Amino acid sequence: MTYVPDACVYTIEQIEGSGTGRMVQNFRRWSGNMLRNGSRAIALGPFVAKPFI
């Protein structure tokens, strides 16, 4: 897990399908990213990763 200050990131992707299908795909992606990164932050411990990262 790395913090990059003042980074500007552009993502370009096209998801085909209905609005509901795109919403579900984005929600699954967001949930998976939060699950992976949350477990990494917890593994670092409270002294490395402060309560408000």
Helices and strands as residue ranges (DSSP letters): H 19-44
